[in-house]
Amino acid sequence: MNDGREHRLIIAGFGGQGILTTGKLLCTAALNEGKEVTYMPAYGTEVRGGTANCHVVISDSRIFSPLVENADSLLIMNQLSMERFGERLKEEGLLLTNSSLVEEVPDNPAGTSRHMSIPATGRAAELGNVVVANVLMLGAYVHSTNICRDKSVLEALEGALSDKAQELLDLNMKAYETGAELAAVNAG
């Protein structure tokens, strides 16, 4: 994205998938690069297992609204979120889906030029814990958009997990790298 324009993203899934954490990590990384960011979380009253989403806007200049009506990118973690947010994607946008939990994607929603299907939950389970599926998707997203540098995201991740066990940090770092690798294969 390093072209100076504004980039609008919706991250959506169910509570417990790390949706809000993914948005915070991305915002922290972009802020650390001197970019302007907004972050607007939303979640159902039932939280874990209910719906969760966040709107993230990243720009090199002032942002006038945190609300994302027409997204440049969608990062979708489950089928219900695909149904709820799929139509908000701009033409030529990026749709990144967790194919472990998203079974049906509308034919070319809103003229989407790119759809990346990443088996995030399945691959996270192979790494040792499905909880890191969000970080795996974040790696795929950052690699696909160049919205910020990998180093910035990894530093944000390290900061967020600084009081956790080293094994958890290592697992998240591996998940991020796996997501970037999957995006590279998917794009090629």
RALINVEN-V115315 format. One record per helix or strand of 2 or more residues. SS is the DSSP state (H for helix, E for strand). FROM is the first residue (numbers start at 1). TO is the last residue. If there is no record, write none. Layout:
SS:FROM:TO, SS:FROM:TO
This chain:
E:7:15, H:19:32, E:36:43, E:51:59, E:71:76, H:79:88, E:89:98, H:109:111, E:114:118, H:120:127, H:130:145, H:150:160, H:166:187
